C-alpha cells in the first residue's frame, strides 16, 4: 500500500512566486540583489583591504626608520 505523506510548505506559493518575479526582474549583478548585499559584498572587503594596506604601510615605515625593534 502506497501512502503519500504531505507536509505544509515552508512558505506559501504566492510569496515564492512574488519573490521569484522580484529577483528575476532586477538588472543588477547576482551578488547585489538582496537588501543587505552591498554591505557584505562591498563594504566589508573594502574595509579589510584598507586596513591591511594601512598596516602594511605602517610596517614598511617602521622598518625603514628602525622603529619598534626588539633589543
C-alpha positions in Angstrom: 0.0 0.0 0.0 1.5 3.3 -1.1 0.7 6.4 1.0 1.7 9.9 0.1 2.9 12.0 3.0 2.2 15.6 2.5 3.6 18.3 4.7 2.8 22.0 4.5 5.3 24.1 2.6 7.7 26.5 4.4 6.2 29.5 2.6 3.0 30.0 0.7 3.4 29.5 -3.1 2.2 33.1 -3.8 5.1 34.5 -1.7 7.6 32.3 -3.6 6.2 33.4 -7.0 6.3 37.1 -5.9 10.0 36.8 -4.7 11.0 35.0 -7.9 9.5 37.7 -10.1 11.2 40.4 -8.0 14.7 38.7 -8.3 14.3 37.8 -11.9 13.4 41.4 -12.9 16.3 43.2 -11.1 19.0 44.2 -13.5 21.9 44.2 -11.0 24.7 41.7 -10.5 23.5 38.5 -8.9 25.6 39.1 -5.7 24.0 42.5 -5.1 20.3 41.6 -5.3 19.4 41.5 -1.7 18.8 44.5 0.6 22.0 44.0 2.7 24.2 42.5 0.0 26.1 45.8 -0.6 27.3 45.7 3.0 28.6 42.1 2.8 29.9 42.1 -0.8 31.3 45.6 -1.0 31.8 47.4 2.4 33.4 44.6 4.4 36.0 43.7 1.7 36.9 47.3 1.1 37.3 47.8 4.9 39.5 44.8 5.1 41.6 45.9 2.2 42.0 49.4 3.6 43.0 48.1 7.0 45.6 45.7 5.5 47.1 48.4 3.3 47.4 50.7 6.3 49.1 48.0 8.4 51.5 47.1 5.5 52.4 50.8 5.1 52.9 51.3 8.8 55.1 48.2 8.9 57.2 49.4 6.0 57.6 52.8 7.5 58.6 51.3 10.9 61.1 49.0 9.3 62.7 51.8 7.2 63.1 54.0 10.3 64.0 51.3 12.7 61.1 51.9 15.0 59.8 49.2 17.3 62.8 46.9 17.2 63.3 44.4 19.9 66.7 44.5 21.7 
